[in-house]
Amino acid sequence: MGKNPKFETDAIRIQAEQSHHREHSVPIYLTSSFTFENAEQGAAIFQGKEKANLYSRFSNPNTSEFIQKLCIMEHCDDGVATASGMAAVYTSLVANLSQGDHVLASKDIFGNSLFIITNILPKMGVSYTLVDVDCNAEWENAIRDNTKILYVETPSNPTLKLADLEYIGQLSKKNGAIFIVDNCFATPYLQQPMLYGADLIIHSATKYIDGQGRVLGGAIIGSEKYTAICYDFLRRTGASLSPFNAWVLSKSLETLALRMDRHCSNALKIAKHLEKIPMIEKVIYPHLENYPQFELAKKQMKLGGGLVGFEMKGGLDAGKKFLNSLKLHSLTANLGDSRSIATHPASTTHSKLTEKERLDAGITPGFIRLSVGLEHIDDLILDINQALSV
Ligand SMILES: Cc1ncc(COP(=O)(O)O)c(C=O)c1O
């Protein structure tokens, strides 16, 4: 566990070992491999009898530092850094599944994660069932004897629905399944799924963990029983995180708490503002009092997060007009950046799904997702008002 009582301190103070240069800021270890003192040591490291860096596809001081910090923040035993969030999703599933297994997942998850479950896993002889993330009875009814993995994203992308982590965690334990949670939207600062029975946690570090839209990266952390399997799969298949990206991401963790406080306070103010605008049909934000899962959101999430969803009256045309009128917000595919971003999921992130799959996931034509950044709240509201012509 952590060296200090509060993880914000560990996020700043944990560092890879200093070199003989006594640097204050950790350098980037741009090396493919590491030397052995002699043949015996080489053999011991190769055989796993001595724990040390060997080759950067396996581990590197920068990736280890990044994972060590994340594990403390998430209350996890161990983990592995991946080249992207999708590499983490794919590895966590494929490394732990065999032909004949069944996966139970929520319908509204990131489009590419859904694609892996519905298009790639079946080619390996793995079946699946999709359920509504917020309906506990559906989870219970769909579980089978061969269900090996329960997979959720909470809050979900992009509709911001919540999974009841404690309920699904208990269901998973009762049935001896592995409970995987994509915690990318909440980050470890707002929500720690291990406390509710998760076995593995996924991060797209590309989002809030980087926080400035610079690098791709991911992580799988959790209980050692399952992270060891993921580590073995990853070191053989190769989607490891580069030392440079790990260095950026580890540095970014130093400011995660501060940034998330500002993302969340800006997002709550915007959600409350949008609620008052007549041309907005509905606003979705987990810490709004009229949010359907408000009590659950308060229980699981320290704050409501940096994403706000809303439905425009006037559907697709109104949504497009809004996006085209924004001056400050960026139109781009990412989220969790210091710069605010507006997205129209039906025509971008979720465009590869069929219309039925989109509607099943709650993505209607007029749905807009805002990733609320760190700019001054007054400027963000001015931009939204002018784009809505209010
Ligand atoms: C919830 C969620 N999980 C995983 C991913 C994939 O992450 P990456 O783009 O780093 O591969 C994304 C990307 O948007 C996401 O939103």
PDBQT file of the ligand as one rigid body, heavy atoms in Angstrom, charges set to zero:
ROOT
HETATM    1  C1  LIG A 401     -14.430   4.464 -21.618  1.00  0.00    +0.000 C 
HETATM    2  C2  LIG A 401     -13.306   4.253 -22.575  1.00  0.00    +0.000 A 
HETATM    3  N1  LIG A 401     -12.558   3.135 -22.494  1.00  0.00    +0.000 NA
HETATM    4  C3  LIG A 401     -11.539   2.900 -23.346  1.00  0.00    +0.000 A 
HETATM    5  C4  LIG A 401     -11.232   3.795 -24.348  1.00  0.00    +0.000 A 
HETATM    6  C5  LIG A 401     -10.093   3.505 -25.295  1.00  0.00    +0.000 C 
HETATM    7  O1  LIG A 401      -8.976   4.248 -24.954  1.00  0.00    +0.000 OA
HETATM    8  P1  LIG A 401      -7.785   4.634 -25.981  1.00  0.00    +0.000 P 
HETATM    9  O2  LIG A 401      -8.326   5.639 -26.914  1.00  0.00    +0.000 OA
HETATM   10  O3  LIG A 401      -6.714   5.140 -25.064  1.00  0.00    +0.000 OA
HETATM   11  O4  LIG A 401      -7.388   3.373 -26.683  1.00  0.00    +0.000 OA
HETATM   12  C6  LIG A 401     -11.979   4.969 -24.471  1.00  0.00    +0.000 A 
HETATM   13  C7  LIG A 401     -11.666   5.947 -25.538  1.00  0.00    +0.000 C 
HETATM   14  O5  LIG A 401     -12.393   6.886 -25.765  1.00  0.00    +0.000 OA
HETATM   15  C8  LIG A 401     -13.047   5.201 -23.562  1.00  0.00    +0.000 A 
HETATM   16  O6  LIG A 401     -13.807   6.298 -23.648  1.00  0.00    +0.000 OA
ENDROOT
TORSDOF 0
